[in-house]
Amino acid sequence: MPRIGAGELNEQVQIRTATVVRDAFGGEVQGWSTMATVWAKIVERGGREPVLADRPVMVVSYEVTIRAGVTVTNKDRLLWGSKTLMVDTVTPHRTDGTLVLRCIEAEA
């Protein structure tokens, strides 16, 4: 597999990880903090429209390729412009030094 060229990584994404902080009453509140900002190649892989809670929801799938060197898990999210992508799977490609992230964006 050929190495990915820098020109192919033409989108910037923030890798965000879940954080838990305490509110004023001692309760836990989940938030998201940016772990890294990286360049990525993003390809839309199609969508579907399942019914959740008695209403249709558009779910769009994406394949996001980034350079290896950062830790990403399926518990993380990507912030891409105004879109939030939930990481579904992470596949390292050792031959070209990339990570391929399969992500979904649910649109209400």
N, C-alpha and C positions, 0 to 999 in steps of 0.2 A: 504494500500500500504506500503510495507516495506521501511525502510529508505535506502537511497543509501549509499553504503560503500565507504570509502575513496579510496580504490583500483580501484573502477570503474571510478573515476575522474582522468584519466591518461593522459589527454591532457591539455596543457596550452594555453589559449587564452587571447588576450588583448581586452578589451571592449573599443571601440573608439567612441567618440562623435564629431559631427560637430562643428567646430569653424569658426568664421569669423574674419579675420584680415584685416587691411588696407595696401594696397601696397604703394609704394613711391609716387604715384600720387593721393592717397586718395580713390582709388577704393577698393571695397570689394573683398577679395579672400577667398574662402572656403578651409579649411584644416581640418585635423582630429587630435585630441589629445587623448592620452590614459588616460582613466578614472580609469581603474583598470586592473590588471592581475589576472586571476582566473584559477582554475583547472576545467576541464569539461569532460563530457562523450559525445563523438561525434559519431553519427550514420548516415551514408549516407542513404537517403531515395529514391534514384533513380534520374533519369535525363530525360530530354526531349530536343528536338532540334527544337525550333521554328525558323521561318525566321523573322529576324528584319533587316530593311533597306536593303532588297534584298539579305541578306546573312544568312546562317544558323549559329545559336549561340547555344552552348551547355549550358543548365541551369541545375545545379545539386542542389538537395534539401538535407538539413541536419537537423537533430534534435540534438540540443545541450542542455545538462542538466548541470546546475551549481547550487551551493548552493545559497539560498536566502541571502539577505543582501547587495546586490548592486542594483542600479536602472538601468534598461535596458528598452529602448523603441524601437519602430519600426523605429525610426530615427537613431538608432545607427548601428554600424558595429562591426564585430569581426575580428580580425587579428589572423589567425591560421597558423603558419608557413609562407609560401608564399601565402596562400589563403586569400582573403578578402570575408567574408560572410556578406550579407546584412540581417538584422533582419527583418523578415516578421511579426511574431506574438510572443507575450510573454504570457505564461500561468503559473501563480504561482500554486504550489501544496502545500497547507498548511499542509497536512498530513505528508509529509516527508521533508518539508523545502527546496524545490528546485524550480527553475524556469526552464521551458522547453521553449527553443527558437526555433522556426521554421525559418530556414535561407535558403537563396539561394546564389549560387555562379554562376555568369555568366562568361563563358569562351568564348573569341572571337576565 
